[in-house]
Amino acid sequence: MVFTVRLSSRERHWEGFEAFLYEASAGFSEDQYVRHNVSMQVGRPLLVTSSCNGKTLRRLQVPGDVKIVPPGVPRIWETESATIKLTMYVSPSLICSAANAMGVDLERISIEPQLHVRDPRIEHIGWAVKSELESPDPLGRLYGESLGLALASHLVRAYSPLQGPRFDERLSRRRLKRVLDYIHEHLADDLSLSELAAIVDMSPSHFRVVFKRSVGLPVHQYVIRSRVGYATNLIAGKQLALSQVALQAGFANQSHMARCMKRVTGLTPAALRA
C-alpha cells in the first residue's frame, strides 16, 4: 500500500497534535503507533478489512466513519481500491493534559481500539481539521491546538471511566488581565495555547475551558477579534500600507486580514480606510 500525503499540519507546529490528509492506494498495510491514532474516512465509500487486538472486521466504510487505535497496538488493514483518509495523531502528553484538566485518574484511562465507530463529536472535529488544512487562510495555531485538545478530551470522556469535573471556575480579574495584556502585546506572534496557559500556571486543557468561561469566546476567536481591532486602529491612522498593517497585527498577509476583518466587522480594510 502506498501513502501519498496531500496536506499536513506538520509545518504548523501544533503542540501534541498532528493531522494528515492523504491518499492510500489499494493494498495491505500493517501499522503500530506511538500516539493515539484517530482516522476518518473522507473519500468515497469502499470495502475495508481491518484487524486489531485479535478482532477482524470487514465492512463498507463511508465518509465520517472513524477508527481509533491506541499507542502500541498493531493494526492490519486492507483495501481493494484507493481511498482518501484524514488521520489525526494525539500524543500521550495531550491525553494526560486533558485527563488532568477533567479530574480523571490517569490509572483509569484505558482507551480500547475501535475498528469502526460513528461518533458525531469526532466527525465534527475531523471535518473542522480537514477544513483548516485545506483553507487558504487558516485560523491558525491556537485553533488547531484547540481542535486537538477537544479531540483528546473527548477520547478521555467517551472511551474511559470518568470522575466528576475537578473545576468550575473562571479566571480572576488579575489573572485574566495578565493573559489579555500578554495577548495584546504579542498579537504579531504565533501564539500557542501552552504559551498562554503558562502565564497563569495552568495546563492548556484547563486554560482553554476557563478562558472561554471568563471571556465568552474561545481563545483563538478572541485573538482574531483582537487582531482585527488593532488593525482597524492602524488603518484609521492612514500612516501604514495595508500590507504593513496586516503583518503588525499578526495576520499571515493582507488577504488574510481582509477575510478576517470582513467576517468580524462586515467591512474590508479598503472600505475602512476610505
N, C-alpha and C positions, 0 to 999 in steps of 0.2 A: 504494500500500500504506500502510495506517495502522497506526502502532505505539502501543499503549496499555501503559504501564508499570504492572505490578501491584505489584511490590516492588523496592526498590533498596537498595544498600549505601551510597549517596552520603552520607547523613547519619551514617554510622558512621565515616567518615574513615579507611578502611583505606588504608595507605600503598602506593602503586604498584599498587593492585589495586581494581577495581570490578566489581560484578555486578548484573545487571538480569534480573528475571523479567518477561516482557512477552507480550502477545498481539499477533500480527500478522494483519491482515486478508488476504484473498486479494488477489493483485495482483503488481505488479512493483516492484522496488527496486534501486537502484544505490548502492553504498557504497564508501568508501575511508577507512581508519582511520589514526590516528597512533600507535596502540598495537596490540599483538598481540590479535587478536580470536579468542576460542575460544567457539563457540556449540554448545549441545547441545539436541537435540530432547527436550522433556519432555511435549509434548502427544500427542494421538492420531496414529497414522501418517497420512502424506499424501504425495502426489507433489510433488517439488520439482525445478525446473530451475535449476542453478547454473552460472555461467561465471566463470572466474578464470584470468588468465595464458594466455589462448588456449585453455583447456580447458573443455569443456561436459559436464555430467553431469546426466542425468535419471534419478531413481530414487525409490523409496519410502523415505521416512525414517521410522524408528521411534524410540521413546524410547531414549535413550542414544547415538544417532548424533551424531557430532561433526564440526564443520568448524573448520579453523584457517586464519586469514588474517593474514599479517604486515603490519606498517605499510607504508603507501604502495602497497599492491596493490589495485587496484579489483576489486570483485566485483559481479556481477549475479545476482539470484535472483528466481524467480517461483513462486508457489504458486496452487493452484486453490481453496483453502479456507483458512479461518482456522486458526491454529495457535498453540501456546504454546512459547516458547523461553526458554532460560537463556543469557544472553550474559555472558562474563567478559572483562574487559579487563586485560591485563598490560602495564605500562609498560616502555619500553626500559631505564629505570634499574633496574627489578626484574630483568629478564633479565640485565643487566650484573652486578648484585649476585650473582645465582645462579651465573653463569659464573665470576666471580672466586672465589667460595667453593669451587667444584668444580675449580678449576685449569684452566679451559678458556680457550684463547686466543680473545679476542673476535673476532679476524680470521677465525676458523674457523667462526663461527656464521652459518649461512645456513638459516633455517627456511623450508622450501618450503610453499606453500599446499596444504592438504588439503581437497578438496571433500567427501570422505566418509571417515571412519575410525572403526573400532571400537577404542577404546583403554580398557582396563579401568581404568587409573590415572586418566585424565582423567574417565571416567564416575564413578568413586568420588568424586573431588574435586567434580565437578559436583553430584551428589546431596547431598553434605555442605553445599555452598554454598546450594543451594536450601532445605535443611532449616534452615540458620541464618537465612536471610531470612524464612522462614515461622514460625519459633519465637517464641512469646510471651515466652520467656525465653532470649534469645540468649546464647551462651557468651562473646561479647564481642570487642573489637578484636583482642586477641592471637590469638584463634582464627581470625578472619577473615584476618588478615595471614599467619598460618601456612599457611592454605589457599592463599593467593596465592603464597607462596614455594614451596610444594610444586608448584604448577602451573608456575611459572617454571622450577624445577629440572628438572621432567620434560620440558618443551619443549626445554630445552638438551640433556638427556641422550638423549632419544629421537629428536630430529629434527636434531641437529647432530653433527659428528665430535667425539670426546672424547679428552682425555688422561686419565691416571690421576688419582685424587683427590690433592689437594695437601696435605691434612691428615688426621690421625687422632689428634687429641689431645683431652684433657679440660681443663677449666678448672683452674688451680692452686687450691690451698686459699685463697690470699689473694684471687684474682680472684673465685672462687665466693662467698666470704664478702661481698665488696663488692656483688655482684649481689643476693644473698639479703637482705642488710641493706637495700638500697635498696627491694626489693620489699616487705618487711615495714614499712618506714617510709612507703610510699606506697600501701598497699592500697586506700585510698579513691579513688585517682586512676584515670583511664582510661589505664592503662599501654599502651605500644606496643612492638613489637619493636625498632624503631630506637632508642628511648629506652633500653631495657635494654642493647642491643648497644653503644651509645656508652660505657657505663660501663666496659667492658673493651676499648674501641677495636677492635671487630670489625664486620664487615658483618652486617646482620640474618640473611642466609642462613647465614653461618658460625656466628654465635652460636646460632641455632636448633638446629643439629646438635650442637655441643659442649655446649650446656646439657643436652640430653637424655642425651648420653653421661655427663655428670657427675652428674646428679641421678637419672636413670632415669625421668623424666617429661617430656613436652613442657611448654614454659614456661607455656602457658595453663592446663594442668591443675594445675601446681604453684601458680599464682596462685590458682586456685579453691580448692584444698585449704588454702592459707594463709588465705584469707578465711574459710573455714568454721571453721578452728581459732581464729582471732581472735574470730569471732562467738560461738563456743562459750564462750570465756572470759568475754566480756562478758555473755552470758546467765546464766552461773553466778553472776556478781556480783549479779544481780537488782536493779540500780540503774537500768537504762535500759529504756525501752519497746522492744519488738521492732522497731518501725519505725525507731527511732533506731539500734539495733544494726545493722540492715541497711545504713543509709547510712554509718555509720562503718567498716563492714567492706568497703565498696566494691561492694555489690550494688545493682542497679537499684531494688529495692523489697523489701518484706517477703516477698512471694510468691516472688520470685526467690531470696531467701536460703533460704526453706523448701525449694524444689525442689533446690537445690544441696546443702543440708545433708542432705536425705533420701538423695540419691544417694551422698554421701561417707560418712555415718555410719550411715544406716539409721534415723535419728530426726529428728523435726521439732523446730523451735525450741520449740514449746509443750511437747512431751514432755520436752525437756531442762530447761526451766525448772521443770516440775512435779517 
